[in-house]
Each structure stands twice: as structure tokens, then as C-alpha cells.
Amino acid sequence: MKMERKIKISSKEVKVFALLYDSVTADKIWDSLPFTAVANIWGDEIYFKIPVNTVIEKEALEVVAKGDLGYWPSGAAFCIFFGPTPISREGEIRPASAVNVFGKIEGGTSVLKKVLPGNEVLVEKADA
């Protein structure tokens, strides 16, 4: 069994922690840390291109939960979901297309609304 893997995601005054699941996508992202990227915003989703390429997994989801971290293979993007996107239907969070869900934000997600388009985002391994 793998050790619990925790990451820190920060942008200006925003800082959140997340746990990574045991998956191929999570392994690739963990192994590529740390990296910085420029935030894009799509509804209540932050996404940014990362230096990871992997395929869509058979467990990929078209509807995700608040706080989920997803990898979007179509754009090699790290996605943080904290509310509805422009294509969400009532009561759901819907990515642009299926994503590999590889982790989950710990605690509240409302602080993520402070991240603006163009902000630099740093993703790194959190101190154990």
C-alpha cells in the first residue's frame, strides 16, 4: 500500500491541500511535482496545463464532485472543481469532457473563488 500523498496548491493568498488517490494519473502527477502554471477559470473550475501526458482511464468521469481534482487528457490539464461549470446541469459539476479524477481537496473549497484568470499557481508536495 502506498503512503498517503498530500499536495499543496497555492496562488497568491490562496492555499489548499489535497490528497492524491492510488492511480496511474496520480502517480504521474506526483512524480512531476513541483510545477507552476497559469490559471484559467471556467465557471467554478480552475484548470491549467501541466507537464504530464496520460490517457483517459476507464474510470474517468463526466460528472465530478465538489473538491475533486481531475486530469483532462484533451488539454493535458490539471482541473480543480469547486462548483458548476458553464455546461453543468442542475445540481451537478460537469467537466468539458471526461476527466481522470486523481485526488480530492481537503476541507473547504470556497477560497478557490479568489483565484483569477492569469494568476500563477504552484503545485508541490506538501510537507508530511
C-alpha atoms as a printed R data frame, in Angstrom:
    type eleno elety resid chain resno       x      y       z
1   ATOM     1    CA   MET     A     1   0.000  0.000   0.000
2   ATOM     2    CA   LYS     A     2   1.240  3.460  -0.876
3   ATOM     3    CA   MET     A     3   1.922  6.187   1.625
4   ATOM     4    CA   GLU     A     4  -0.648  8.935   1.823
5   ATOM     5    CA   ARG     A     5   0.366 11.572  -0.700
6   ATOM     6    CA   LYS     A     6  -0.572 15.151   0.056
7   ATOM     7    CA   ILE     A     7  -0.045 18.136  -2.213
8   ATOM     8    CA   LYS     A     8  -0.253 21.886  -1.661
9   ATOM     9    CA   ILE     A     9  -1.858 24.116  -4.287
10  ATOM    10    CA   SER     A    10  -1.211 27.834  -3.878
11  ATOM    11    CA   SER     A    11  -1.896 31.015  -5.806
12  ATOM    12    CA   LYS     A    12  -1.292 34.451  -4.256
13  ATOM    13    CA   GLU     A    13  -3.034 34.334  -0.833
14  ATOM    14    CA   VAL     A    14  -4.937 31.099  -1.633
15  ATOM    15    CA   LYS     A    15  -3.580 27.834  -0.256
16  ATOM    16    CA   VAL     A    16  -5.319 24.450  -0.199
17  ATOM    17    CA   PHE     A    17  -4.187 20.897   0.419
18  ATOM    18    CA   ALA     A    18  -5.321 17.775  -1.387
19  ATOM    19    CA   LEU     A    19  -4.836 14.034  -1.127
20  ATOM    20    CA   LEU     A    20  -3.917 12.024  -4.195
21  ATOM    21    CA   TYR     A    21  -5.568  8.693  -4.909
22  ATOM    22    CA   ASP     A    22  -3.808  5.491  -5.898
23  ATOM    23    CA   SER     A    23  -3.956  5.709  -9.701
24  ATOM    24    CA   VAL     A    24  -1.693  5.888 -12.733
25  ATOM    25    CA   THR     A    25  -2.641  9.538 -13.267
26  ATOM    26    CA   ALA     A    26  -1.951 10.455  -9.623
27  ATOM    27    CA   ASP     A    27   1.440  8.683  -9.841
28  ATOM    28    CA   LYS     A    28   2.425 10.669 -12.948
29  ATOM    29    CA   ILE     A    29   1.377 13.966 -11.387
30  ATOM    30    CA   TRP     A    30   3.163 13.194  -8.087
31  ATOM    31    CA   ASP     A    31   6.344 12.300  -9.993
32  ATOM    32    CA   SER     A    32   6.234 15.595 -11.951
33  ATOM    33    CA   LEU     A    33   5.972 17.881  -8.887
34  ATOM    34    CA   PRO     A    34   6.651 20.706  -8.274
35  ATOM    35    CA   PHE     A    35   5.339 22.763 -11.180
36  ATOM    36    CA   THR     A    36   3.870 26.202 -11.770
37  ATOM    37    CA   ALA     A    37   1.224 27.130 -14.287
38  ATOM    38    CA   VAL     A    38  -1.138 29.949 -15.237
39  ATOM    39    CA   ALA     A    39  -4.733 29.619 -14.044
40  ATOM    40    CA   ASN     A    40  -7.680 29.520 -16.415
41  ATOM    41    CA   ILE     A    41 -11.204 29.776 -14.999
42  ATOM    42    CA   TRP     A    42 -14.298 28.072 -16.426
43  ATOM    43    CA   GLY     A    43 -17.281 28.580 -14.162
44  ATOM    44    CA   ASP     A    44 -16.276 27.167 -10.772
45  ATOM    45    CA   GLU     A    45 -13.343 25.244 -12.203
46  ATOM    46    CA   ILE     A    46  -9.683 26.227 -12.196
47  ATOM    47    CA   TYR     A    47  -7.596 24.479 -14.820
48  ATOM    48    CA   PHE     A    48  -4.062 24.779 -16.122
49  ATOM    49    CA   LYS     A    49  -1.716 22.937 -18.469
50  ATOM    50    CA   ILE     A    50   0.817 20.706 -16.730
51  ATOM    51    CA   PRO     A    51   3.888 18.732 -17.840
52  ATOM    52    CA   VAL     A    52   2.056 15.386 -17.685
53  ATOM    53    CA   ASN     A    53   0.629 13.340 -20.533
54  ATOM    54    CA   THR     A    54  -1.526 10.313 -19.909
55  ATOM    55    CA   VAL     A    55  -4.553  8.664 -21.447
56  ATOM    56    CA   ILE     A    56  -8.144  8.652 -20.328
57  ATOM    57    CA   GLU     A    57  -8.644  5.915 -17.714
58  ATOM    58    CA   LYS     A    58 -11.552  3.504 -17.825
59  ATOM    59    CA   GLU     A    59 -12.789  5.011 -14.527
60  ATOM    60    CA   ALA     A    60 -12.860  8.552 -15.985
61  ATOM    61    CA   LEU     A    61 -15.903 10.625 -15.004
62  ATOM    62    CA   GLU     A    62 -18.164 13.004 -16.934
63  ATOM    63    CA   VAL     A    63 -19.687 14.360 -13.715
64  ATOM    64    CA   VAL     A    64 -17.472 15.064 -10.700
65  ATOM    65    CA   ALA     A    65 -17.884 16.125  -7.063
66  ATOM    66    CA   LYS     A    66 -17.012 19.422  -5.379
67  ATOM    67    CA   GLY     A    67 -13.331 19.342  -4.424
68  ATOM    68    CA   ASP     A    68 -12.330 16.713  -6.981
69  ATOM    69    CA   LEU     A    69  -9.027 17.053  -8.809
70  ATOM    70    CA   GLY     A    70  -9.208 15.875 -12.404
71  ATOM    71    CA   TYR     A    71  -6.742 15.411 -15.228
72  ATOM    72    CA   TRP     A    72  -8.189 16.378 -18.604
73  ATOM    73    CA   PRO     A    73  -6.286 14.396 -21.263
74  ATOM    74    CA   SER     A    74  -7.649 16.529 -24.142
75  ATOM    75    CA   GLY     A    75  -5.746 19.554 -22.824
76  ATOM    76    CA   ALA     A    76  -3.061 17.969 -20.614
77  ATOM    77    CA   ALA     A    77  -4.707 19.992 -17.850
78  ATOM    78    CA   PHE     A    78  -4.960 19.782 -14.054
79  ATOM    79    CA   CYS     A    79  -8.527 20.711 -13.065
80  ATOM    80    CA   ILE     A    80  -9.853 21.750  -9.665
81  ATOM    81    CA   PHE     A    81 -13.642 21.522  -9.414
82  ATOM    82    CA   PHE     A    82 -15.412 23.595  -6.758
83  ATOM    83    CA   GLY     A    83 -18.830 24.233  -8.283
84  ATOM    84    CA   PRO     A    84 -20.824 24.236 -11.507
85  ATOM    85    CA   THR     A    85 -19.226 24.808 -14.900
86  ATOM    86    CA   PRO     A    86 -20.962 26.526 -17.842
87  ATOM    87    CA   ILE     A    87 -22.260 23.129 -19.089
88  ATOM    88    CA   SER     A    88 -23.366 21.753 -15.710
89  ATOM    89    CA   ARG     A    89 -26.973 20.760 -15.330
90  ATOM    90    CA   GLU     A    90 -28.937 21.401 -12.135
91  ATOM    91    CA   GLY     A    91 -27.099 20.014  -9.102
92  ATOM    92    CA   GLU     A    92 -24.013 18.672 -10.888
93  ATOM    93    CA   ILE     A    93 -20.436 19.608 -11.734
94  ATOM    94    CA   ARG     A    94 -19.643 18.700 -15.337
95  ATOM    95    CA   PRO     A    95 -16.177 18.951 -16.933
96  ATOM    96    CA   ALA     A    96 -15.854 19.857 -20.625
97  ATOM    97    CA   SER     A    97 -15.328 16.125 -21.260
98  ATOM    98    CA   ALA     A    98 -14.390 13.112 -19.142
99  ATOM    99    CA   VAL     A    99 -11.528 13.535 -16.664
100 ATOM   100    CA   ASN     A   100  -9.379 11.165 -14.652
101 ATOM   101    CA   VAL     A   101 -10.244 12.013 -11.029
102 ATOM   102    CA   PHE     A   102  -6.946 11.615  -9.180
103 ATOM   103    CA   GLY     A   103  -7.420 13.401  -5.855
104 ATOM   104    CA   LYS     A   104  -9.597 15.498  -3.563
105 ATOM   105    CA   ILE     A   105  -9.227 18.890  -1.868
106 ATOM   106    CA   GLU     A   106  -9.172 18.644   1.933
107 ATOM   107    CA   GLY     A   107 -11.570 20.976   3.693
108 ATOM   108    CA   GLY     A   108 -13.489 23.849   2.146
109 ATOM   109    CA   THR     A   109 -13.236 24.992  -1.443
110 ATOM   110    CA   SER     A   110 -14.794 28.482  -1.258
111 ATOM   111    CA   VAL     A   111 -11.341 30.123  -1.060
112 ATOM   112    CA   LEU     A   112 -10.722 28.927  -4.637
113 ATOM   113    CA   LYS     A   113 -13.089 31.649  -5.922
114 ATOM   114    CA   LYS     A   114 -10.240 34.106  -5.166
115 ATOM   115    CA   VAL     A   115  -8.033 32.593  -7.886
116 ATOM   116    CA   LEU     A   116  -8.291 34.759 -11.002
117 ATOM   117    CA   PRO     A   117  -7.501 34.043 -14.649
118 ATOM   118    CA   GLY     A   118  -3.805 34.601 -15.264
119 ATOM   119    CA   ASN     A   119  -2.769 34.024 -11.630
120 ATOM   120    CA   GLU     A   120   0.259 31.798 -11.212
121 ATOM   121    CA   VAL     A   121  -0.494 28.501  -9.481
122 ATOM   122    CA   LEU     A   122   2.140 26.424  -7.699
123 ATOM   123    CA   VAL     A   123   1.527 22.724  -7.103
124 ATOM   124    CA   GLU     A   124   4.015 20.952  -4.858
125 ATOM   125    CA   LYS     A   125   4.398 18.046  -2.471
126 ATOM   126    CA   ALA     A   126   3.187 19.036   0.981
127 ATOM   127    CA   ASP     A   127   5.393 18.511   3.999
128 ATOM   128    CA   ALA     A   128   4.376 15.310   5.730
